[in-house]
């Protein structure tokens, strides 16, 4: 692994009441649970001593608070493009509840009525990818699950719908980077649960 090639360290926020109950949490700005706060502090311990040239967070409190509790809040810049998928009419619902209303629905194919389409989330992810590729040095970013799945596949140049193939748990670390040079984007690590474990 070349030390001159930057890495993007991606952290999904800690547990919330809605992630625990598996409700789609898009733009509803709910706090971390006590467990989620503990998980975020564990991230700080795990990343202690690491330095990042750039730190970005979603404006939503679950990501911002994870960033703060991990010890990076002072240095972080808010990036509105890092918000979670806008679930529109499906906000706060579980997948089972959505499927009762709309049998056969798939988020990464169908998007959300009154919210964002797959293409719209992919376009936001592309803007983030473009900005990060123009930067030098390692990057740390905090965001939410479904957006980060789309971001990762767009980093690789895959269709946004391929995000359905990547599972991403709360309070996990993933690392995106390159193999030989900046024309070879790769996933170096995905869905690592160790940092947030109690």
C-alpha positions as CSV (number, residue, x, y, z in Angstrom):
1,X,0.0,0.0,0.0
2,X,1.5,3.3,-1.0
3,X,1.6,5.8,1.8
4,X,1.3,8.7,-0.7
5,X,-2.2,7.7,-1.7
6,X,-4.9,9.2,0.5
7,X,-7.5,7.1,2.3
8,X,-11.1,8.1,3.2
9,X,-12.1,6.8,6.6
10,X,-15.9,6.5,6.7
11,X,-17.8,6.3,9.9
12,X,-21.5,5.5,10.2
13,X,-23.1,7.2,13.2
14,X,-23.9,5.5,16.5
15,X,-27.1,3.9,17.4
16,X,-30.4,5.9,17.6
17,X,-33.8,4.8,18.8
18,X,-34.9,4.5,15.1
19,X,-31.8,2.5,14.0
20,X,-32.5,0.1,16.9
21,X,-36.1,-0.3,15.8
22,X,-35.1,-0.5,12.1
23,X,-37.1,2.6,11.1
24,X,-36.0,4.5,8.0
25,X,-34.3,7.6,9.5
26,X,-33.7,10.1,6.7
27,X,-33.9,13.8,7.6
28,X,-35.6,13.4,11.0
29,X,-32.9,14.8,13.3
30,X,-33.0,12.4,16.2
31,X,-30.2,12.0,18.8
32,X,-28.0,9.0,19.6
33,X,-29.1,6.6,22.3
34,X,-26.9,6.2,25.4
35,X,-25.4,3.2,23.8
36,X,-24.8,5.2,20.6
37,X,-22.9,7.8,22.6
38,X,-20.8,5.1,24.2
39,X,-20.0,3.6,20.8
40,X,-19.0,7.0,19.5
41,X,-16.5,7.5,22.4
42,X,-15.1,4.1,21.6
43,X,-14.3,5.4,18.1
44,X,-12.3,8.2,19.7
45,X,-10.2,5.6,21.5
46,X,-9.8,3.5,18.4
47,X,-8.7,6.5,16.3
48,X,-6.6,8.1,19.0
49,X,-3.3,9.4,17.6
50,X,-4.5,9.3,13.9
51,X,-4.4,12.6,12.1
52,X,-6.6,13.6,9.2
53,X,-6.0,16.4,6.7
54,X,-9.8,16.9,6.3
55,X,-12.8,16.0,8.5
56,X,-16.4,16.3,7.3
57,X,-19.7,15.5,8.9
58,X,-23.4,15.4,8.0
59,X,-25.3,18.3,9.5
60,X,-27.7,15.8,11.2
61,X,-27.1,15.5,14.9
62,X,-26.6,11.7,15.0
63,X,-23.5,12.1,12.7
64,X,-22.3,15.4,14.3
65,X,-22.6,14.0,17.8
66,X,-20.7,10.8,16.8
67,X,-18.0,13.1,15.4
68,X,-17.9,15.2,18.5
69,X,-17.8,12.3,20.9
70,X,-15.0,10.6,18.9
71,X,-13.0,13.8,19.4
72,X,-13.1,15.4,16.0
73,X,-15.9,17.9,16.3
74,X,-13.7,21.0,16.6
75,X,-11.9,20.2,13.3
76,X,-14.9,19.0,11.3
77,X,-16.7,20.9,8.6
78,X,-20.3,20.3,7.9
79,X,-21.1,19.0,4.4
80,X,-24.9,19.1,3.5
81,X,-24.3,16.5,0.8
82,X,-23.5,13.9,3.6
83,X,-27.1,13.9,4.9
84,X,-29.0,10.6,4.8
85,X,-31.4,9.6,2.0
86,X,-34.6,11.6,2.1
87,X,-37.2,8.9,2.6
88,X,-40.1,11.2,2.0
89,X,-43.4,9.4,2.6
90,X,-41.5,6.4,4.0
91,X,-39.7,8.4,6.8
92,X,-40.0,6.6,10.1
93,X,-41.4,3.4,8.6
94,X,-39.8,0.0,8.8
95,X,-39.3,-2.0,5.6
96,X,-42.1,-4.4,6.6
97,X,-44.5,-1.4,7.0
98,X,-43.5,-0.1,3.6
99,X,-43.9,-3.5,1.9
100,X,-47.5,-3.7,3.2
101,X,-48.2,-0.4,1.4
102,X,-46.1,-1.2,-1.7
103,X,-45.3,-4.9,-2.2
104,X,-42.0,-5.5,-4.0
105,X,-40.6,-2.1,-3.1
106,X,-36.8,-1.9,-3.0
107,X,-35.1,1.3,-1.8
108,X,-32.0,1.0,-4.2
109,X,-34.3,0.5,-7.2
110,X,-37.4,2.5,-6.4
111,X,-36.3,5.4,-4.2
112,X,-39.0,7.1,-2.1
113,X,-42.2,8.9,-3.1
114,X,-42.0,12.5,-1.7
115,X,-38.3,12.0,-1.1
116,X,-35.2,11.2,-3.2
117,X,-34.7,8.9,-6.1
118,X,-31.7,6.6,-6.4
119,X,-30.3,9.0,-9.1
120,X,-30.6,12.0,-6.8
121,X,-28.7,10.3,-3.9
122,X,-26.1,9.1,-6.5
123,X,-25.7,12.7,-7.7
124,X,-25.0,13.9,-4.1
125,X,-22.5,11.1,-3.6
126,X,-20.8,12.0,-6.9
127,X,-20.3,15.6,-5.6
128,X,-18.7,14.3,-2.4
129,X,-16.5,11.9,-4.4
130,X,-15.4,14.7,-6.7
131,X,-14.5,17.0,-3.8
132,X,-12.6,14.4,-1.9
133,X,-10.6,13.3,-5.0
134,X,-9.4,16.9,-5.4
135,X,-8.0,17.0,-1.8
136,X,-4.7,15.8,-0.6
137,X,-4.2,13.8,2.6
138,X,-6.4,11.3,4.5
139,X,-10.0,12.2,5.1
140,X,-12.4,11.3,7.9
141,X,-16.2,11.6,7.3
142,X,-19.3,10.9,9.4
143,X,-22.6,10.2,7.8
144,X,-25.5,7.7,7.6
145,X,-26.0,4.2,6.3
146,X,-27.9,4.3,3.1
147,X,-26.1,7.4,1.9
148,X,-22.7,5.8,2.7
149,X,-23.6,2.7,0.8
150,X,-24.3,4.8,-2.3
151,X,-21.2,6.9,-1.7
152,X,-19.0,3.7,-1.6
153,X,-20.2,2.3,-4.9
154,X,-20.0,5.6,-6.6
155,X,-16.4,5.9,-5.3
156,X,-15.8,2.6,-7.2
157,X,-17.6,3.9,-10.3
158,X,-20.5,1.5,-10.0
159,X,-24.2,2.4,-10.4
160,X,-25.8,3.9,-7.3
161,X,-28.3,1.0,-7.2
162,X,-25.3,-1.3,-6.4
163,X,-25.4,0.2,-2.8
164,X,-27.9,-2.6,-2.1
165,X,-25.0,-5.0,-2.1
166,X,-23.2,-3.4,0.9
167,X,-24.4,-4.0,4.4
168,X,-23.4,-1.2,6.8
169,X,-24.1,-1.4,10.5
170,X,-24.2,1.5,13.0
171,X,-20.9,2.7,14.5
172,X,-18.7,1.0,11.9
173,X,-15.5,2.0,10.2
174,X,-14.9,1.6,6.5
175,X,-11.9,2.8,4.4
176,X,-12.0,3.8,0.8
177,X,-8.8,4.4,-1.1
178,X,-6.8,3.4,-4.2
179,X,-4.7,0.4,-5.2
180,X,-1.9,1.6,-7.6
181,X,-2.9,5.2,-8.2
182,X,-5.9,7.4,-8.3
183,X,-7.3,5.6,-11.3
184,X,-7.7,2.5,-9.2
185,X,-10.3,3.2,-6.5
186,X,-10.9,0.4,-4.0
187,X,-12.6,-0.5,-0.8
188,X,-9.8,-1.2,1.7
189,X,-12.1,-2.1,4.6
190,X,-15.8,-2.4,5.0
191,X,-18.3,-2.5,7.9
192,X,-15.6,-3.0,10.6
193,X,-17.5,-3.3,13.9
194,X,-14.5,-3.4,16.2
195,X,-14.2,0.3,16.9
196,X,-17.7,0.7,18.3
197,X,-17.9,-2.5,20.2
198,X,-18.7,-2.3,23.9
